[in-house]
Amino acid sequence: MTILTGKAEAHRRLQSDKSGMLRKIWSHRADYAYVLPAIVVMLIVIAYPVYYTIELSFFNTPPGLQLRDKIFTGLDNYTAILKSPVFWKVTSNTLIWTLASTLIAFVLGFACALALHRDFAGRGILRAILIIPWVISAVAASYIWKWIYHSDFGIIGAVLVGLGLADRPPNFIDSVSTVLPSLIVVNIWREFPFAMIMMMAGLQTVPDQLLRAAKVDGANAWQRFCHVTFPHLRNVSTVTILLLAVANFNSFIIPWIMTGGGPSNASHIWITHIYELAFGRQRWGVASAYSVLLFMIVMSLGYFYVRALSGNERKDGSV
Amino acid sequence: MTRISFGRAVLHGTVSTALMVSLMSGSALGAPVDLSKWSPEYVRSIAGTQDFDTAGDCAKVTPLDYKGRLTFWYQGVFEGDPDLLRQYYKEFFENFRKTYPNIQLEEQALTYNDLLDKFRTALLGNAAPMAVRLQILGGTEFASKGYLQPLKPEDVGYSTEDFWPGAMKAVTWEGTTYGIPTNNETMAFIWNADIFKRAGLDPDKAPATWDDVVKYSKQIHDKLGVAGYGLVARKNAGNTPYRFMPQLWAYGGGVFDEASANPTYKEVQLNSPQSKTALQASYDMYVRDKSVPVSALTNQQADNQPLFLAGQLGMMISHPSDYNVMLDLQKKATATDKDKAQTVIDNMRYGLIPTGPDGKRAVVFGGSNIHILKPEYVEGGKVDEPAAKAIICMWTSPEWSLKMAYAGSNPGNLNGFKTKWMKERLDSIKFLDVTTSMLPYGIPFPALPQSPEIMNIIVPDMLQNALTGAMTVDQAADDAAKKVKELMDGGL
């Protein structure tokens, strides 16, 4: 009898919650109507491709067949990927690429932001100059860097040989051991201005009176940075790092244009490899399985990003 | 009543038909080009011997007042092509619009390396153009998948015999023809006579064998400090197979048996001892002797051209058009660079591509084909066939197949060799004789849907694996052979 009463109570609460939610939705119907077009567009351009990619990841698509004649193979694409030595090579490249690019770009950007936060003559000009790598086209930048690095007539090689510092131009992008670090340098050069802008914006929110009070209390510059500035920048730092990490996981232009993933797969990262599998080799199924795995990783990063943002908002008291 | 004997009637009919055909071929089409006589002298002897009325011929296929709409994609001119070719492309489209003023043409030019990717993507979304001009590798891939409509030269007023048999093979899948060759080419061996002289080599003699290329390359590098041979090993770039396959075939290797008279494409030969010897030759130049550009792994032929013009490269494989490309690049040079470039141009020599140890000479039989898509894969679901045939008739005509290949290739329609423009071309384009002489040595890529992946990815991967030391020569060849086998077996 008690159990029955309990169940009935739970049912009643559920019904009440449901009607409460419906009431809430109804009372916000105008808001829902405003966002409806955006939701419809998102369903078409995001949800459907995601669904189709997941579906395709369970099929084999040999180059002699049209996509509509694909063959269902269950989880074979996933097992083939995990067994492939190229997968582990590409994954290790992607991790090195993402971690190194993200962290170094962040540290460099943060350092520049701190330097530019102080008032000095020519600050505006310097700030504008430092933003240039971020605003120029990644395609153009890749071609310029390819020329700078060129193993036979690159600028760096010419300068080093001209100054007598090297007998022959160094091999940056035609060697399996140097190609990835060389591309990471280009990527950091492209991305650090973004981190700089984010951190500069963050620095504006650090209360000046707190810094002055800490100074009066005898805190040195390092202590003021550790105990006042950095705690205030923790959330903006998290967001910046997450955004950089997501962008780096999804990088394509720089490695594709500069090396095409070569030599010998040494600069292939996930996206370039997926592109080659899909468009170069027409393995739509395997490429889709790769994409699903990448999607899961990026979505988990997205979760932390949203959490970081929500944390910000709660601390601000806005929600 | 007159009685007509059956035998006499047959005889009469046969004679009349033969007479009619001979008159037709004599007046309208002329004698077909005799490929068995092919030589520079023969090409010179037929050049400028026949006039063609392109608009008149195409009017028989699609009336000149036809009203329609056509979407058309083609592999256009890019940075490595001479300005002369750019001019002819422009003139072609102007001429087409003048000839067919009521056809609304929406054309789109794409580069060699982008065209396949974009076309494949468009096909997946049923958003392809009505007609497309693809590189020779593409025809079989799309025909085998059922995207293309059957199309043969007879459909646009020409005869199959007017085209190279090798080129027709590349547009044929399971006995049906799905396209028409627009142009066909074979490359030649180019060297800098001045570099040869300074390196102690005979300036007027090309290396006879690939072993000589390895030797010459080392000698040039050791004596002068410049790169000897312009090796190219970039992935996903058409330039790589066009330069490596002649070497592979000359040593007696191959991906399959594509270099034989009647290929079956059954057995993978990429790891045969002969194929490994060919790969070893590249390894020797890149790794052992360091006599080729270090940038070979990320370079394309377009990167070799400025190196050659700057006197930093002794030998390379390329098109007849490279002479014009050098002239264009020289015009853009400034100050003392201009004179240096002129010296290189004056010392530019063309020769036949070297042979293998057994005297075997081979070159890739390249070119492009033009196709019509099936309506279900085209944006809007409709194909304007008369409009498509009009542009195909015009592009593959003796006149335009010659003009559109003026500096970079050769006409797909063999009658192009008979036009006055061919005569003009022989007089104005240096070294054309050499590249036309290479045509009979041309070997088409395997006519298989898997060919683009084999040539653009597996073969360059094999080279990169060996040249970077990621694998030994043997391992790289075995790995590539395994990949080809898996691919042919329908692996993931």
Interface residues (C-beta under 8 A of the other chain):
Chain A: N60 P62 P63 G64 L65 Q66 L67 T73 D76 N77 A80 K146 H150 S151 D152 F153 P169 N171 I173 D174 S175 V176 M258 T259 G260 G261 G262 P263 S264 N265 A266 E276 F279 G280 R281 Q282 R283 G285 V286
Chain B: D117 R120 T121 L124 E141 S144 K145 G146 Y147 A227 A233 R234 K235 N236 A237 P293 V294 S295 A296 L297 T298 P306 L307 A310 Q312 P449 Q450 P452 E453 N456 I457 P460 D461 Q464 N465 L467 T468 G469 A470 M471 L487 G490 L492
